[in-house]
Amino acid sequence: MDSNSSLKQMSQSKNLKVGHFVVEFATPGIGHIMKSAGCDFVLFDMEHSGFSIETVKNSVRFMEAAGLAMIVRVPSREYDHIARICDMGAEGIMLPMVGNADEANRIVKSVKYYPRGNRGVALSIAHDNYCAGDVPTKLNSANHRTTIFAQIETAEGVANAEEIAAIDGIDCLWVGHFDLSASLGIPGEFDNPKFTAAIDNVVRAANKHKKALGRLVPTVDQGHECNNLGFDFICYSGDVWVLHNALEDAVAKIRNGSDK
């Protein structure tokens, strides 16, 4: 993917986008590390990390400095979480547990300004780089720029995937594989026919409505498999797991006197 593409442009292309999940290390250099490793985007988690709004505000600037597109997963679908993270400058907003079209519509209205939504207006702050300017132009620009990722991770979400994908303003359907498997009553059974049928349903819905598809994958092989199924946002593993696995492997090899 073109390194200069905006997140909105990425979501409108079926070209492969590869990123990384940050759940622990919100350090000033993390964006540059991921960018130099070839990442197209970062998925920055607030749902399970404990990251604060202030941490997100700082991290938006870290990623901006690195030229790395940033998606922030907010802790809930509540307006307060959504609008405040938008105000901090996040252009990509991921919402957990989206179950139906009504929820998707409320999300879009929380992210977008008038006339597309009801997000509270605060200008010349972080999200517009503290600049003055024409108010309607600023609102239209923000409405165009903000990119919404709806997580399909419940049986209800799968059943309603097509109507969620049909909502104007939803840019990407993102499968939350662990929660989805649990919701289907088969936690962790990703080869179970119930799970694969659910994935097929989400893929069909996204394709029908020309929406992007995303998923976190723990391995390179699974990344290839998901891309072959039609997933174009592939988030490879997370900061904690990559560090842990590499460190565990190296420590074991040193202790065993082996480099293989």
C-alpha positions in Angstrom: 0.0 0.0 0.0 1.2 3.5 -0.8 2.8 4.9 2.4 1.2 8.3 1.8 -2.4 6.9 1.6 -4.8 8.1 4.2 -6.8 5.7 6.3 -9.9 6.6 4.3 -8.1 5.9 1.0 -6.9 2.6 2.4 -10.5 1.6 3.3 -11.6 2.3 -0.2 -9.1 0.0 -1.8 -9.0 -3.8 -1.7 -5.2 -3.7 -1.8 -3.5 -5.5 1.1 -2.8 -3.4 4.2 -0.7 -4.9 7.0 -0.5 -3.5 10.5 0.2 -4.3 14.1 -1.8 -4.3 17.3 -0.6 -2.1 20.2 -1.9 -3.0 23.6 1.0 -2.2 25.9 3.9 -0.1 24.5 2.6 3.5 23.9 6.1 4.9 23.6 7.3 7.9 21.5 9.2 5.7 19.1 6.7 2.9 18.6 5.2 4.5 15.5 8.6 4.8 13.8 9.5 1.2 14.7 6.3 -0.1 13.1 6.7 2.2 10.1 10.4 1.1 9.5 9.2 -2.5 9.8 6.8 -1.9 6.8 3.5 -1.5 8.6 0.7 0.4 6.9 -1.3 1.0 10.0 -1.5 0.5 13.7 -4.5 -0.8 15.7 -4.3 1.0 19.1 -6.4 -0.7 21.7 -8.3 0.9 24.5 -10.8 -1.9 25.2 -8.3 -4.3 26.9 -5.2 -2.2 27.5 -6.1 0.4 30.1 -4.7 3.2 27.9 -6.2 6.6 28.9 -7.5 9.3 26.6 -4.4 11.3 27.4 -2.3 8.4 26.2 -4.3 8.3 23.0 -3.8 12.0 22.5 0.0 11.6 22.7 0.1 8.5 20.6 -1.8 10.1 17.8 1.1 12.5 17.5 3.7 9.7 17.7 2.0 7.9 14.8 1.5 11.2 12.9 5.2 11.9 13.1 6.0 8.4 11.8 3.4 8.8 8.9 1.5 5.7 10.2 -2.3 5.5 9.9 -3.9 4.9 13.2 -7.1 3.1 14.2 -8.2 3.4 17.8 -10.4 0.8 19.3 -12.6 2.6 21.9 -13.7 0.8 25.1 -17.4 0.9 24.2 -20.0 2.2 21.7 -21.0 5.1 24.1 -21.0 8.6 22.6 -18.6 9.9 25.2 -15.9 7.4 24.3 -16.4 7.9 20.6 -16.5 11.7 20.4 -13.6 12.2 22.8 -11.3 9.9 20.9 -12.3 11.7 17.7 -11.5 15.0 19.3 -8.0 13.7 20.3 -7.3 13.4 16.5 -7.9 9.7 15.8 -9.1 9.3 12.2 -9.8 5.6 12.5 -12.4 4.5 15.1 -13.1 0.9 15.8 -16.2 -0.1 17.7 -16.6 -3.4 19.6 -19.6 -5.7 19.5 -21.6 -4.0 16.8 -24.8 -6.2 16.5 -27.3 -4.5 14.2 -28.0 -1.6 11.9 -29.5 0.6 14.6 -26.2 0.4 16.6 -24.2 1.1 13.4 -26.3 4.2 12.6 -25.8 5.5 16.2 -22.1 5.0 15.8 -21.9 6.9 12.5 -23.9 9.8 14.1 -21.5 9.9 17.1 -18.5 10.1 14.8 -19.8 12.5 12.2 -20.6 16.2 12.5 -23.7 18.0 11.1 -25.3 17.3 8.6 -24.3 13.6 8.8 -24.3 13.2 12.5 -24.6 14.9 15.9 -21.0 14.9 17.2 -20.4 17.9 19.4 -18.5 20.7 17.7 -15.2 21.8 19.1 -12.7 23.4 16.7 -9.1 24.6 16.8 -8.2 21.7 19.1 -6.2 18.4 18.6 -8.3 16.9 15.8 -7.9 19.8 13.4 -4.3 20.6 14.5 -5.3 23.7 16.4 -5.9 25.7 13.3 -8.5 28.3 12.6 -10.7 28.1 9.5 -14.1 28.2 8.0 -16.5 26.1 10.1 -18.5 24.3 7.4 -15.3 23.4 5.6 -13.8 22.0 8.8 -16.9 19.9 9.5 -17.1 18.5 6.0 -13.3 17.7 6.1 -13.7 15.8 9.4 -16.7 13.9 8.1 -14.8 12.8 5.0 -11.6 11.9 7.0 -13.0 9.9 9.8 -13.1 6.2 9.1 -15.3 3.7 11.0 -14.4 0.0 11.7 -17.4 -2.0 13.0 -16.4 -5.1 14.9 -18.5 -8.2 14.0 -17.8 -10.4 17.0 -21.2 -11.8 18.1 -23.8 -14.2 16.6 -26.1 -11.2 16.3 -23.5 -9.2 14.4 -23.0 -12.1 12.0 -26.8 -12.5 11.4 -27.0 -8.8 10.7 -23.7 -8.3 8.9 -25.3 -7.4 5.6 -27.5 -4.6 7.1 -24.5 -3.3 9.1 -22.4 -3.2 5.9 -25.1 -1.4 4.1 -24.9 1.6 6.4 -23.4 4.7 4.8 -20.5 5.7 7.0 -19.4 2.2 8.0 -16.1 1.7 6.1 -14.9 -1.7 7.3 -16.3 -4.9 8.9 -13.7 -6.2 11.3 -14.0 -9.7 12.7 -13.2 -10.2 16.4 -12.4 -13.8 16.2 -12.1 -14.8 19.9 -15.3 -13.0 21.0 -17.1 -14.4 17.9 -16.1 -18.0 18.7 -17.3 -17.5 22.3 -20.6 -16.0 21.2 -21.1 -19.0 18.9 -20.6 -21.4 21.8 -17.3 -22.7 20.4 -14.6 -20.6 22.1 -11.3 -20.9 20.3 -12.5 -23.4 17.8 -11.6 -21.5 14.7 -11.8 -24.5 12.4 -15.3 -25.4 13.6 -17.9 -25.3 10.7 -20.0 -22.8 12.7 -17.1 -20.4 12.9 -16.1 -20.7 9.2 -19.7 -20.3 8.1 -19.9 -17.1 10.2 -16.8 -15.8 8.5 -18.2 -16.6 5.1 -21.3 -14.6 5.9 -19.3 -11.6 7.0 -17.1 -11.8 3.9 -20.2 -11.9 1.6 -21.8 -8.9 3.4 -18.7 -6.8 3.0 -18.2 -7.8 -0.6 -21.8 -7.1 -1.5 -21.6 -3.6 -0.1 -18.0 -2.9 -1.2 -16.7 -2.5 2.3 -13.2 -3.3 3.6 -12.6 -6.4 5.7 -10.2 -6.7 8.7 -9.0 -9.2 11.2 -6.1 -9.7 13.7 -4.0 -12.8 12.9 -1.4 -14.5 15.1 0.7 -16.0 12.4 1.9 -15.3 8.9 0.1 -18.4 7.5 -3.2 -17.2 8.9 -2.5 -13.8 7.4 -2.2 -15.4 4.0 -5.3 -17.5 4.6 -7.4 -14.4 5.6 -6.1 -12.3 2.7 -7.1 -15.2 0.3 -10.6 -15.1 1.8 -10.9 -11.4 1.0 -9.6 -9.7 4.1 -7.6 -6.6 3.1 -6.8 -5.1 6.6 -4.5 -7.8 8.1 -3.3 -6.9 11.6 -0.4 -9.1 12.5 -0.1 -10.0 16.2 0.5 -7.5 18.9 3.4 -5.8 20.6 3.2 -8.0 23.8 3.1 -11.3 21.9 5.8 -10.4 19.4 8.2 -9.4 22.1 7.3 -12.3 24.3 7.7 -14.9 21.6 10.9 -13.5 20.2 12.4 -13.2 23.7 11.3 -16.6 24.8 12.8 -18.2 21.7 16.1 -16.4 22.1 16.4 -17.0 25.8 15.7 -20.8 25.3 18.3 -21.0 22.5 21.0 -19.2 24.6 20.3 -21.5 27.5 20.5 -24.6 25.3 23.6 -23.5 23.5 21.8 -23.5 20.2 21.1 -20.9 17.5 18.5 -23.0 15.7 
